[in-house]
């Protein structure tokens, strides 16, 4: 599967007990691993081709937290 990164997708989010939410898929890493952003948190994600959905781990798979302060850097 080929994507133009970044893109938005509905994904199952771990902190919401698998509820579907809109997330941004930032890039593809090795194998079936992706970097996603949800609610200002960059975290790991995987794609399940059997259900055609991403699963985002924003609890244990946190890569970094971003915060918009409203100021330019």
N, CA, C, O and CB atoms as a CASP TS submission, in Angstrom:
PFRMAT TS
TARGET T0000
AUTHOR 0000-0000-0000
METHOD Language model
MODEL 1
PARENT N/A
ATOM      1  N   UNK     1       0.837  -1.166   0.000  1.00  0.00           N
ATOM      2  CA  UNK     1       0.000   0.000   0.000  1.00  0.00           C
ATOM      3  C   UNK     1       0.892   1.242   0.000  1.00  0.00           C
ATOM      4  O   UNK     1       1.850   1.319   0.769  1.00  0.00           O
ATOM      5  CB  UNK     1      -0.958  -0.009   1.212  1.00  0.00           C
ATOM      6  N   UNK     2       0.580   2.213  -0.859  1.00  0.00           N
ATOM      7  CA  UNK     2       1.390   3.419  -0.973  1.00  0.00           C
ATOM      8  C   UNK     2       0.574   4.627  -0.545  1.00  0.00           C
ATOM      9  O   UNK     2      -0.584   4.781  -0.932  1.00  0.00           O
ATOM     10  CB  UNK     2       1.910   3.599  -2.412  1.00  0.00           C
ATOM     11  N   UNK     3       1.193   5.477   0.255  1.00  0.00           N
ATOM     12  CA  UNK     3       0.522   6.671   0.760  1.00  0.00           C
ATOM     13  C   UNK     3       1.373   7.895   0.471  1.00  0.00           C
ATOM     14  O   UNK     3       2.589   7.795   0.311  1.00  0.00           O
ATOM     15  CB  UNK     3       0.241   6.549   2.273  1.00  0.00           C
ATOM     16  N   UNK     4       0.728   9.046   0.408  1.00  0.00           N
ATOM     17  CA  UNK     4       1.414  10.328   0.389  1.00  0.00           C
ATOM     18  C   UNK     4       1.354  10.864   1.811  1.00  0.00           C
ATOM     19  O   UNK     4       0.280  11.225   2.294  1.00  0.00           O
ATOM     20  CB  UNK     4       0.768  11.335  -0.649  1.00  0.00           C
ATOM     21  N   UNK     5       2.478  10.916   2.473  1.00  0.00           N
ATOM     22  CA  UNK     5       2.531  11.328   3.874  1.00  0.00           C
ATOM     23  C   UNK     5       2.701  12.828   3.990  1.00  0.00           C
ATOM     24  O   UNK     5       3.301  13.432   3.101  1.00  0.00           O
ATOM     25  CB  UNK     5       3.667  10.616   4.602  1.00  0.00           C
ATOM     26  N   UNK     6       2.211  13.448   5.025  1.00  0.00           N
ATOM     27  CA  UNK     6       1.273  12.930   6.028  1.00  0.00           C
ATOM     28  C   UNK     6      -0.154  12.924   5.472  1.00  0.00           C
ATOM     29  O   UNK     6      -0.464  13.618   4.503  1.00  0.00           O
ATOM     30  CB  UNK     6       1.341  13.775   7.325  1.00  0.00           C
ATOM     31  N   UNK     7      -1.012  12.124   6.110  1.00  0.00           N
ATOM     32  CA  UNK     7      -2.422  12.084   5.736  1.00  0.00           C
ATOM     33  C   UNK     7      -3.248  11.787   6.973  1.00  0.00           C
ATOM     34  O   UNK     7      -2.741  11.251   7.958  1.00  0.00           O
ATOM     35  CB  UNK     7      -2.683  11.025   4.630  1.00  0.00           C
ATOM     36  N   UNK     8      -4.527  12.140   6.912  1.00  0.00           N
ATOM     37  CA  UNK     8      -5.452  11.890   8.018  1.00  0.00           C
ATOM     38  C   UNK     8      -6.178  10.575   7.786  1.00  0.00           C
ATOM     39  O   UNK     8      -6.481  10.202   6.653  1.00  0.00           O
ATOM     40  CB  UNK     8      -6.466  13.052   8.168  1.00  0.00           C
ATOM     41  N   UNK     9      -6.451   9.878   8.889  1.00  0.00           N
ATOM     42  CA  UNK     9      -7.170   8.615   8.815  1.00  0.00           C
ATOM     43  C   UNK     9      -7.946   8.407  10.107  1.00  0.00           C
ATOM     44  O   UNK     9      -7.586   8.961  11.146  1.00  0.00           O
ATOM     45  CB  UNK     9      -6.200   7.435   8.559  1.00  0.00           C
ATOM     46  N   UNK    10      -8.998   7.618  10.047  1.00  0.00           N
ATOM     47  CA  UNK    10      -9.676   7.202  11.260  1.00  0.00           C
ATOM     48  C   UNK    10      -8.945   5.976  11.780  1.00  0.00           C
ATOM     49  O   UNK    10      -8.664   5.040  11.032  1.00  0.00           O
ATOM     50  CB  UNK    10     -11.196   6.908  11.007  1.00  0.00           C
ATOM     51  N   UNK    11      -8.642   5.994  13.069  1.00  0.00           N
ATOM     52  CA  UNK    11      -7.876   4.899  13.660  1.00  0.00           C
ATOM     53  C   UNK    11      -8.431   4.544  15.022  1.00  0.00           C
ATOM     54  O   UNK    11      -9.067   5.362  15.687  1.00  0.00           O
ATOM     55  CB  UNK    11      -6.393   5.268  13.773  1.00  0.00           C
ATOM     56  N   UNK    12      -8.180   3.304  15.426  1.00  0.00           N
ATOM     57  CA  UNK    12      -8.531   2.877  16.777  1.00  0.00           C
ATOM     58  C   UNK    12      -7.449   3.414  17.711  1.00  0.00           C
ATOM     59  O   UNK    12      -6.262   3.171  17.492  1.00  0.00           O
ATOM     60  CB  UNK    12      -8.659   1.301  16.880  1.00  0.00           C
ATOM     61  N   UNK    13      -7.857   4.148  18.756  1.00  0.00           N
ATOM     62  CA  UNK    13      -6.921   4.803  19.662  1.00  0.00           C
ATOM     63  C   UNK    13      -6.936   4.086  21.011  1.00  0.00           C
ATOM     64  O   UNK    13      -7.994   3.899  21.613  1.00  0.00           O
ATOM     65  CB  UNK    13      -7.274   6.306  19.832  1.00  0.00           C
ATOM     66  N   UNK    14      -5.760   3.692  21.475  1.00  0.00           N
ATOM     67  CA  UNK    14      -5.650   2.888  22.692  1.00  0.00           C
ATOM     68  C   UNK    14      -6.209   3.578  23.931  1.00  0.00           C
ATOM     69  O   UNK    14      -6.913   2.946  24.718  1.00  0.00           O
ATOM     70  CB  UNK    14      -4.217   2.534  22.930  1.00  0.00           C
ATOM     71  N   UNK    15      -5.906   4.881  24.123  1.00  0.00           N
ATOM     72  CA  UNK    15      -6.371   5.566  25.330  1.00  0.00           C
ATOM     73  C   UNK    15      -7.888   5.714  25.365  1.00  0.00           C
ATOM     74  O   UNK    15      -8.460   6.020  26.411  1.00  0.00           O
ATOM     75  CB  UNK    15      -5.725   6.933  25.432  1.00  0.00           C
ATOM     76  N   UNK    16      -8.536   5.498  24.231  1.00  0.00           N
ATOM     77  CA  UNK    16      -9.995   5.584  24.156  1.00  0.00           C
ATOM     78  C   UNK    16     -10.622   4.196  24.050  1.00  0.00           C
ATOM     79  O   UNK    16     -11.741   4.046  23.559  1.00  0.00           O
ATOM     80  CB  UNK    16     -10.417   6.447  22.959  1.00  0.00           C
ATOM     81  N   UNK    17      -9.889   3.188  24.514  1.00  0.00           N
ATOM     82  CA  UNK    17     -10.348   1.795  24.478  1.00  0.00           C
ATOM     83  C   UNK    17     -10.742   1.341  23.077  1.00  0.00           C
ATOM     84  O   UNK    17     -11.708   0.598  22.901  1.00  0.00           O
ATOM     85  CB  UNK    17     -11.523   1.616  25.415  1.00  0.00           C
ATOM     86  N   UNK    18      -9.977   1.801  22.074  1.00  0.00           N
ATOM     87  CA  UNK    18     -10.195   1.357  20.707  1.00  0.00           C
ATOM     88  C   UNK    18     -11.223   2.153  19.931  1.00  0.00           C
ATOM     89  O   UNK    18     -11.554   1.791  18.802  1.00  0.00           O
ATOM     90  CB  UNK    18     -10.597  -0.046  20.716  1.00  0.00           C
ATOM     91  N   UNK    19     -11.736   3.228  20.508  1.00  0.00           N
ATOM     92  CA  UNK    19     -12.705   4.054  19.798  1.00  0.00           C
ATOM     93  C   UNK    19     -12.042   4.688  18.573  1.00  0.00           C
ATOM     94  O   UNK    19     -10.859   5.028  18.610  1.00  0.00           O
ATOM     95  CB  UNK    19     -13.286   5.147  20.734  1.00  0.00           C
ATOM     96  N   UNK    20     -12.802   4.843  17.496  1.00  0.00           N
ATOM     97  CA  UNK    20     -12.269   5.455  16.278  1.00  0.00           C
ATOM     98  C   UNK    20     -12.175   6.969  16.429  1.00  0.00           C
ATOM     99  O   UNK    20     -13.118   7.625  16.873  1.00  0.00           O
ATOM    100  CB  UNK    20     -13.146   5.097  15.069  1.00  0.00           C
ATOM    101  N   UNK    21     -11.010   7.514  16.048  1.00  0.00           N
ATOM    102  CA  UNK    21     -10.775   8.955  16.062  1.00  0.00           C
ATOM    103  C   UNK    21      -9.938   9.330  14.855  1.00  0.00           C
ATOM    104  O   UNK    21      -9.238   8.493  14.286  1.00  0.00           O
ATOM    105  CB  UNK    21     -10.077   9.398  17.375  1.00  0.00           C
ATOM    106  N   UNK    22     -10.016  10.590  14.469  1.00  0.00           N
ATOM    107  CA  UNK    22      -9.204  11.087  13.366  1.00  0.00           C
ATOM    108  C   UNK    22      -7.786  11.326  13.864  1.00  0.00           C
ATOM    109  O   UNK    22      -7.585  12.007  14.869  1.00  0.00           O
ATOM    110  CB  UNK    22      -9.807  12.388  12.769  1.00  0.00           C
ATOM    111  N   UNK    23      -6.798  10.765  13.163  1.00  0.00           N
ATOM    112  CA  UNK    23      -5.384  10.918  13.506  1.00  0.00           C
ATOM    113  C   UNK    23      -4.623  11.303  12.240  1.00  0.00           C
ATOM    114  O   UNK    23      -5.143  11.171  11.132  1.00  0.00           O
ATOM    115  CB  UNK    23      -4.803   9.601  14.136  1.00  0.00           C
ATOM    116  N   UNK    24      -3.406  11.772  12.408  1.00  0.00           N
ATOM    117  CA  UNK    24      -2.520  12.036  11.279  1.00  0.00           C
ATOM    118  C   UNK    24      -1.458  10.953  11.243  1.00  0.00           C
ATOM    119  O   UNK    24      -0.798  10.687  12.247  1.00  0.00           O
ATOM    120  CB  UNK    24      -1.873  13.452  11.380  1.00  0.00           C
ATOM    121  N   UNK    25      -1.297  10.338  10.100  1.00  0.00           N
ATOM    122  CA  UNK    25      -0.243   9.358   9.903  1.00  0.00           C
ATOM    123  C   UNK    25       0.919  10.118   9.275  1.00  0.00           C
ATOM    124  O   UNK    25       0.809  10.621   8.157  1.00  0.00           O
ATOM    125  CB  UNK    25      -0.720   8.138   9.000  1.00  0.00           C
ATOM    126  N   UNK    26       2.038  10.200  10.001  1.00  0.00           N
ATOM    127  CA  UNK    26       3.170  11.036   9.616  1.00  0.00           C
ATOM    128  C   UNK    26       4.104  10.333   8.630  1.00  0.00           C
ATOM    129  O   UNK    26       4.482  10.900   7.604  1.00  0.00           O
ATOM    130  CB  UNK    26       3.947  11.449  10.851  1.00  0.00           C
ATOM    131  N   UNK    27       4.467   9.103   8.952  1.00  0.00           N
ATOM    132  CA  UNK    27       5.390   8.379   8.075  1.00  0.00           C
ATOM    133  C   UNK    27       5.319   6.884   8.351  1.00  0.00           C
ATOM    134  O   UNK    27       4.766   6.445   9.360  1.00  0.00           O
ATOM    135  CB  UNK    27       6.834   8.888   8.261  1.00  0.00           C
ATOM    136  N   UNK    28       5.889   6.115   7.434  1.00  0.00           N
ATOM    137  CA  UNK    28       6.000   4.668   7.596  1.00  0.00           C
ATOM    138  C   UNK    28       7.393   4.360   8.105  1.00  0.00           C
ATOM    139  O   UNK    28       8.380   4.869   7.574  1.00  0.00           O
ATOM    140  CB  UNK    28       5.710   3.913   6.258  1.00  0.00           C
ATOM    141  N   UNK    29       7.478   3.536   9.124  1.00  0.00           N
ATOM    142  CA  UNK    29       8.758   3.070   9.631  1.00  0.00           C
ATOM    143  C   UNK    29       8.990   1.657   9.107  1.00  0.00           C
ATOM    144  O   UNK    29       8.448   1.296   8.062  1.00  0.00           O
ATOM    145  CB  UNK    29       8.799   3.111  11.193  1.00  0.00           C
ATOM    146  N   UNK    30       9.762   0.872   9.792  1.00  0.00           N
ATOM    147  CA  UNK    30      10.054  -0.493   9.347  1.00  0.00           C
ATOM    148  C   UNK    30       8.822  -1.390   9.395  1.00  0.00           C
ATOM    149  O   UNK    30       7.957  -1.235  10.257  1.00  0.00           O
ATOM    150  CB  UNK    30      11.156  -1.094  10.201  1.00  0.00           C
ATOM    151  N   UNK    31       8.758  -2.325   8.460  1.00  0.00           N
ATOM    152  CA  UNK    31       7.701  -3.325   8.452  1.00  0.00           C
ATOM    153  C   UNK    31       6.320  -2.711   8.394  1.00  0.00           C
ATOM    154  O   UNK    31       5.985  -2.000   7.447  1.00  0.00           O
ATOM    155  CB  UNK    31       7.810  -4.196   9.663  1.00  0.00           C
ATOM    156  N   UNK    32       5.520  -2.988   9.409  1.00  0.00           N
ATOM    157  CA  UNK    32       4.147  -2.513   9.486  1.00  0.00           C
ATOM    158  C   UNK    32       4.006  -1.400  10.517  1.00  0.00           C
ATOM    159  O   UNK    32       2.903  -1.149  11.001  1.00  0.00           O
ATOM    160  CB  UNK    32       3.208  -3.664   9.825  1.00  0.00           C
ATOM    161  N   UNK    33       5.092  -0.736  10.858  1.00  0.00           N
ATOM    162  CA  UNK    33       5.072   0.323  11.867  1.00  0.00           C
ATOM    163  C   UNK    33       4.952   1.694  11.222  1.00  0.00           C
ATOM    164  O   UNK    33       5.533   1.959  10.169  1.00  0.00           O
ATOM    165  CB  UNK    33       6.329   0.261  12.731  1.00  0.00           C
ATOM    166  N   UNK    34       4.190   2.554  11.871  1.00  0.00           N
ATOM    167  CA  UNK    34       3.971   3.915  11.397  1.00  0.00           C
ATOM    168  C   UNK    34       4.144   4.877  12.557  1.00  0.00           C
ATOM    169  O   UNK    34       4.056   4.490  13.722  1.00  0.00           O
ATOM    170  CB  UNK    34       2.567   4.068  10.761  1.00  0.00           C
ATOM    171  N   UNK    35       4.393   6.140  12.223  1.00  0.00           N
ATOM    172  CA  UNK    35       4.409   7.204  13.208  1.00  0.00           C
ATOM    173  C   UNK    35       3.122   7.997  13.003  1.00  0.00           C
ATOM    174  O   UNK    35       2.831   8.454  11.898  1.00  0.00           O
ATOM    175  CB  UNK    35       5.696   8.118  13.073  1.00  0.00           C
ATOM    176  N   UNK    36       2.358   8.153  14.077  1.00  0.00           N
ATOM    177  CA  UNK    36       1.082   8.857  14.013  1.00  0.00           C
ATOM    178  C   UNK    36       1.083  10.013  15.002  1.00  0.00           C
ATOM    179  O   UNK    36       1.880  10.042  15.939  1.00  0.00           O
ATOM    180  CB  UNK    36      -0.093   7.896  14.302  1.00  0.00           C
ATOM    181  N   UNK    37       0.187  10.957  14.784  1.00  0.00           N
ATOM    182  CA  UNK    37       0.001  12.041  15.743  1.00  0.00           C
ATOM    183  C   UNK    37      -1.471  12.109  16.105  1.00  0.00           C
ATOM    184  O   UNK    37      -2.344  12.182  15.240  1.00  0.00           O
ATOM    185  CB  UNK    37       0.501  13.403  15.170  1.00  0.00           C
ATOM    186  N   UNK    38      -1.724  12.083  17.415  1.00  0.00           N
ATOM    187  CA  UNK    38      -3.085  12.193  17.922  1.00  0.00           C
ATOM    188  C   UNK    38      -3.070  13.092  19.147  1.00  0.00           C
ATOM    189  O   UNK    38      -2.326  12.847  20.097  1.00  0.00           O
ATOM    190  CB  UNK    38      -3.680  10.793  18.262  1.00  0.00           C
ATOM    191  N   UNK    39      -3.882  14.118  19.124  1.00  0.00           N
ATOM    192  CA  UNK    39      -4.037  15.006  20.277  1.00  0.00           C
ATOM    193  C   UNK    39      -2.709  15.608  20.726  1.00  0.00           C
ATOM    194  O   UNK    39      -2.457  15.738  21.924  1.00  0.00           O
ATOM    195  CB  UNK    39      -4.669  14.253  21.430  1.00  0.00           C
ATOM    196  N   UNK    40      -1.858  15.977  19.762  1.00  0.00           N
ATOM    197  CA  UNK    40      -0.580  16.600  20.079  1.00  0.00           C
ATOM    198  C   UNK    40       0.505  15.634  20.523  1.00  0.00           C
ATOM    199  O   UNK    40       1.557  16.066  20.994  1.00  0.00           O
ATOM    200  CB  UNK    40      -0.780  17.606  21.132  1.00  0.00           C
ATOM    201  N   UNK    41       0.270  14.340  20.382  1.00  0.00           N
ATOM    202  CA  UNK    41       1.239  13.320  20.795  1.00  0.00           C
ATOM    203  C   UNK    41       1.649  12.513  19.569  1.00  0.00           C
ATOM    204  O   UNK    41       0.800  11.981  18.854  1.00  0.00           O
ATOM    205  CB  UNK    41       0.644  12.386  21.904  1.00  0.00           C
ATOM    206  N   UNK    42       2.950  12.425  19.332  1.00  0.00           N
ATOM    207  CA  UNK    42       3.445  11.542  18.282  1.00  0.00           C
ATOM    208  C   UNK    42       3.661  10.170  18.900  1.00  0.00           C
ATOM    209  O   UNK    42       4.331  10.032  19.924  1.00  0.00           O
ATOM    210  CB  UNK    42       4.767  12.092  17.637  1.00  0.00           C
ATOM    211  N   UNK    43       3.087   9.161  18.266  1.00  0.00           N
ATOM    212  CA  UNK    43       3.138   7.822  18.850  1.00  0.00           C
ATOM    213  C   UNK    43       3.170   6.759  17.751  1.00  0.00           C
ATOM    214  O   UNK    43       2.982   7.050  16.570  1.00  0.00           O
ATOM    215  CB  UNK    43       1.929   7.593  19.782  1.00  0.00           C
ATOM    216  N   UNK    44       3.410   5.542  18.170  1.00  0.00           N
ATOM    217  CA  UNK    44       3.497   4.432  17.229  1.00  0.00           C
ATOM    218  C   UNK    44       2.102   3.988  16.794  1.00  0.00           C
ATOM    219  O   UNK    44       1.113   4.163  17.506  1.00  0.00           O
ATOM    220  CB  UNK    44       4.263   3.256  17.855  1.00  0.00           C
ATOM    221  N   UNK    45       2.067   3.410  15.602  1.00  0.00           N
ATOM    222  CA  UNK    45       0.823   2.881  15.064  1.00  0.00           C
ATOM    223  C   UNK    45       1.149   1.688  14.176  1.00  0.00           C
ATOM    224  O   UNK    45       2.268   1.553  13.681  1.00  0.00           O
ATOM    225  CB  UNK    45       0.041   3.971  14.273  1.00  0.00           C
ATOM    226  N   UNK    46       0.173   0.840  13.985  1.00  0.00           N
ATOM    227  CA  UNK    46       0.287  -0.281  13.044  1.00  0.00           C
ATOM    228  C   UNK    46      -0.963  -0.287  12.180  1.00  0.00           C
ATOM    229  O   UNK    46      -2.011   0.228  12.570  1.00  0.00           O
ATOM    230  CB  UNK    46       0.467  -1.658  13.793  1.00  0.00           C
ATOM    231  N   UNK    47      -0.833  -0.879  11.002  1.00  0.00           N
ATOM    232  CA  UNK    47      -1.962  -0.994  10.085  1.00  0.00           C
ATOM    233  C   UNK    47      -2.400  -2.443  10.024  1.00  0.00           C
ATOM    234  O   UNK    47      -1.575  -3.337   9.842  1.00  0.00           O
ATOM    235  CB  UNK    47      -1.596  -0.470   8.673  1.00  0.00           C
ATOM    236  N   UNK    48      -3.700  -2.681  10.177  1.00  0.00           N
ATOM    237  CA  UNK    48      -4.254  -4.026  10.072  1.00  0.00           C
ATOM    238  C   UNK    48      -4.956  -4.139   8.725  1.00  0.00           C
ATOM    239  O   UNK    48      -6.043  -3.588   8.552  1.00  0.00           O
ATOM    240  CB  UNK    48      -5.237  -4.337  11.254  1.00  0.00           C
ATOM    241  N   UNK    49      -4.356  -4.843   7.770  1.00  0.00           N
ATOM    242  CA  UNK    49      -4.956  -4.922   6.436  1.00  0.00           C
ATOM    243  C   UNK    49      -6.244  -5.743   6.392  1.00  0.00           C
ATOM    244  O   UNK    49      -7.017  -5.615   5.442  1.00  0.00           O
ATOM    245  CB  UNK    49      -3.965  -5.510   5.474  1.00  0.00           C
ATOM    246  N   UNK    50      -6.488  -6.571   7.387  1.00  0.00           N
ATOM    247  CA  UNK    50      -7.698  -7.394   7.391  1.00  0.00           C
ATOM    248  C   UNK    50      -8.942  -6.567   7.673  1.00  0.00           C
ATOM    249  O   UNK    50     -10.028  -6.891   7.194  1.00  0.00           O
ATOM    250  CB  UNK    50      -7.575  -8.504   8.420  1.00  0.00           C
ATOM    251  N   UNK    51      -8.785  -5.498   8.452  1.00  0.00           N
ATOM    252  CA  UNK    51      -9.924  -4.612   8.750  1.00  0.00           C
ATOM    253  C   UNK    51      -9.728  -3.231   8.133  1.00  0.00           C
ATOM    254  O   UNK    51     -10.582  -2.357   8.278  1.00  0.00           O
ATOM    255  CB  UNK    51     -10.117  -4.479  10.271  1.00  0.00           C
ATOM    256  N   UNK    52      -8.592  -3.032   7.437  1.00  0.00           N
ATOM    257  CA  UNK    52      -8.272  -1.785   6.758  1.00  0.00           C
ATOM    258  C   UNK    52      -8.285  -0.583   7.710  1.00  0.00           C
ATOM    259  O   UNK    52      -8.827   0.473   7.382  1.00  0.00           O
ATOM    260  CB  UNK    52      -9.251  -1.554   5.623  1.00  0.00           C
ATOM    261  N   UNK    53      -7.681  -0.757   8.897  1.00  0.00           N
ATOM    262  CA  UNK    53      -7.637   0.304   9.908  1.00  0.00           C
ATOM    263  C   UNK    53      -6.254   0.385  10.546  1.00  0.00           C
ATOM    264  O   UNK    53      -5.512  -0.595  10.619  1.00  0.00           O
ATOM    265  CB  UNK    53      -8.706   0.064  10.990  1.00  0.00           C
ATOM    266  N   UNK    54      -5.937   1.604  11.008  1.00  0.00           N
ATOM    267  CA  UNK    54      -4.742   1.819  11.813  1.00  0.00           C
ATOM    268  C   UNK    54      -5.106   1.668  13.282  1.00  0.00           C
ATOM    269  O   UNK    54      -6.233   1.947  13.691  1.00  0.00           O
ATOM    270  CB  UNK    54      -4.122   3.216  11.534  1.00  0.00           C
ATOM    271  N   UNK    55      -4.130   1.221  14.068  1.00  0.00           N
ATOM    272  CA  UNK    55      -4.259   1.128  15.519  1.00  0.00           C
ATOM    273  C   UNK    55      -3.144   1.974  16.113  1.00  0.00           C
ATOM    274  O   UNK    55      -1.965   1.719  15.864  1.00  0.00           O
ATOM    275  CB  UNK    55      -4.189  -0.370  16.025  1.00  0.00           C
ATOM    276  N   UNK    56      -3.517   2.986  16.904  1.00  0.00           N
ATOM    277  CA  UNK    56      -2.578   3.963  17.441  1.00  0.00           C
ATOM    278  C   UNK    56      -2.410   3.729  18.934  1.00  0.00           C
ATOM    279  O   UNK    56      -3.393   3.661  19.672  1.00  0.00           O
ATOM    280  CB  UNK    56      -3.059   5.409  17.163  1.00  0.00           C
ATOM    281  N   UNK    57      -1.156   3.605  19.381  1.00  0.00           N
ATOM    282  CA  UNK    57      -0.860   3.395  20.802  1.00  0.00           C
ATOM    283  C   UNK    57      -0.345   4.701  21.403  1.00  0.00           C
ATOM    284  O   UNK    57       0.853   4.983  21.375  1.00  0.00           O
ATOM    285  CB  UNK    57       0.185   2.248  20.995  1.00  0.00           C
ATOM    286  N   UNK    58      -1.266   5.486  21.945  1.00  0.00           N
ATOM    287  CA  UNK    58      -0.907   6.768  22.550  1.00  0.00           C
ATOM    288  C   UNK    58      -0.722   6.651  24.057  1.00  0.00           C
ATOM    289  O   UNK    58      -0.715   7.658  24.767  1.00  0.00           O
ATOM    290  CB  UNK    58      -1.970   7.808  22.241  1.00  0.00           C
ATOM    291  N   UNK    59      -0.574   5.426  24.543  1.00  0.00           N
ATOM    292  CA  UNK    59      -0.324   5.194  25.969  1.00  0.00           C
ATOM    293  C   UNK    59       1.123   4.749  26.175  1.00  0.00           C
ATOM    294  O   UNK    59       1.882   5.421  26.874  1.00  0.00           O
ATOM    295  CB  UNK    59      -1.306   4.130  26.536  1.00  0.00           C
ATOM    296  N   UNK    60       1.507   3.635  25.578  1.00  0.00           N
ATOM    297  CA  UNK    60       2.864   3.103  25.742  1.00  0.00           C
ATOM    298  C   UNK    60       3.765   3.371  24.550  1.00  0.00           C
ATOM    299  O   UNK    60       4.980   3.195  24.637  1.00  0.00           O
ATOM    300  CB  UNK    60       2.803   1.627  25.989  1.00  0.00           C
ATOM    301  N   UNK    61       3.176   3.798  23.428  1.00  0.00           N
ATOM    302  CA  UNK    61       3.954   4.007  22.212  1.00  0.00           C
ATOM    303  C   UNK    61       4.298   5.464  21.951  1.00  0.00           C
ATOM    304  O   UNK    61       4.513   5.844  20.800  1.00  0.00           O
ATOM    305  CB  UNK    61       3.210   3.464  21.044  1.00  0.00           C
ATOM    306  N   UNK    62       4.355   6.288  22.990  1.00  0.00           N
ATOM    307  CA  UNK    62       4.625   7.712  22.808  1.00  0.00           C
ATOM    308  C   UNK    62       6.060   7.931  22.358  1.00  0.00           C
ATOM    309  O   UNK    62       7.000   7.440  22.983  1.00  0.00           O
ATOM    310  CB  UNK    62       4.352   8.485  24.104  1.00  0.00           C
ATOM    311  N   UNK    63       6.219   8.675  21.267  1.00  0.00           N
ATOM    312  CA  UNK    63       7.533   9.033  20.750  1.00  0.00           C
ATOM    313  C   UNK    63       7.899  10.425  21.243  1.00  0.00           C
ATOM    314  O   UNK    63       9.012  10.637  21.723  1.00  0.00           O
ATOM    315  CB  UNK    63       7.560   8.972  19.200  1.00  0.00           C
ATOM    316  N   UNK    64       6.974  11.380  21.131  1.00  0.00           N
ATOM    317  CA  UNK    64       7.202  12.723  21.661  1.00  0.00           C
ATOM    318  C   UNK    64       5.872  13.444  21.814  1.00  0.00           C
ATOM    319  O   UNK    64       4.887  13.128  21.146  1.00  0.00           O
ATOM    320  CB  UNK    64       8.153  13.527  20.741  1.00  0.00           C
ATOM    321  N   UNK    65       5.872  14.405  22.699  1.00  0.00           N
ATOM    322  CA  UNK    65       4.692  15.237  22.901  1.00  0.00           C
ATOM    323  C   UNK    65       4.983  16.601  22.314  1.00  0.00           C
ATOM    324  O   UNK    65       6.034  17.188  22.571  1.00  0.00           O
ATOM    325  CB  UNK    65       4.310  15.341  24.413  1.00  0.00           C
ATOM    326  N   UNK    66       4.052  17.101  21.528  1.00  0.00           N
ATOM    327  CA  UNK    66       4.192  18.435  20.958  1.00  0.00           C
ATOM    328  C   UNK    66       3.131  19.320  21.583  1.00  0.00           C
ATOM    329  O   UNK    66       2.051  18.867  21.962  1.00  0.00           O
ATOM    330  CB  UNK    66       4.064  18.412  19.400  1.00  0.00           C
ATOM    331  N   UNK    67       3.467  20.582  21.679  1.00  0.00           N
ATOM    332  CA  UNK    67       2.517  21.500  22.281  1.00  0.00           C
ATOM    333  C   UNK    67       2.562  22.800  21.507  1.00  0.00           C
ATOM    334  O   UNK    67       3.637  23.357  21.283  1.00  0.00           O
ATOM    335  CB  UNK    67       2.823  21.732  23.785  1.00  0.00           C
ATOM    336  N   UNK    68       1.408  23.283  21.100  1.00  0.00           N
ATOM    337  CA  UNK    68       1.341  24.541  20.374  1.00  0.00           C
ATOM    338  C   UNK    68       1.189  25.673  21.376  1.00  0.00           C
ATOM    339  O   UNK    68       0.177  25.762  22.070  1.00  0.00           O
ATOM    340  CB  UNK    68       0.171  24.540  19.354  1.00  0.00           C
ATOM    341  N   UNK    69       2.201  26.546  21.453  1.00  0.00           N
ATOM    342  CA  UNK    69       2.163  27.651  22.405  1.00  0.00           C
ATOM    343  C   UNK    69       1.609  28.909  21.765  1.00  0.00           C
ATOM    344  O   UNK    69       1.411  29.913  22.448  1.00  0.00           O
ATOM    345  CB  UNK    69       3.551  27.921  22.962  1.00  0.00           C
ATOM    346  N   UNK    70       1.354  28.870  20.458  1.00  0.00           N
ATOM    347  CA  UNK    70       0.856  30.048  19.773  1.00  0.00           C
ATOM    348  C   UNK    70       1.947  31.008  19.355  1.00  0.00           C
ATOM    349  O   UNK    70       1.660  32.038  18.744  1.00  0.00           O
ATOM    350  CB  UNK    70      -0.113  30.754  20.638  1.00  0.00           C
ATOM    351  N   UNK    71       3.197  30.694  19.671  1.00  0.00           N
ATOM    352  CA  UNK    71       4.333  31.537  19.297  1.00  0.00           C
ATOM    353  C   UNK    71       5.134  30.876  18.204  1.00  0.00           C
ATOM    354  O   UNK    71       5.276  29.654  18.176  1.00  0.00           O
ATOM    355  CB  UNK    71       5.227  31.825  20.506  1.00  0.00           C
ATOM    356  N   UNK    72       5.653  31.677  17.311  1.00  0.00           N
ATOM    357  CA  UNK    72       6.551  31.119  16.280  1.00  0.00           C
ATOM    358  C   UNK    72       7.922  30.918  16.877  1.00  0.00           C
ATOM    359  O   UNK    72       8.327  31.658  17.775  1.00  0.00           O
ATOM    360  CB  UNK    72       6.635  32.046  15.031  1.00  0.00           C
ATOM    361  N   UNK    73       8.637  29.931  16.391  1.00  0.00           N
ATOM    362  CA  UNK    73       9.961  29.617  16.925  1.00  0.00           C
ATOM    363  C   UNK    73      11.029  30.130  16.034  1.00  0.00           C
ATOM    364  O   UNK    73      12.212  29.956  16.326  1.00  0.00           O
ATOM    365  CB  UNK    73      10.132  28.142  17.117  1.00  0.00           C
TER
END
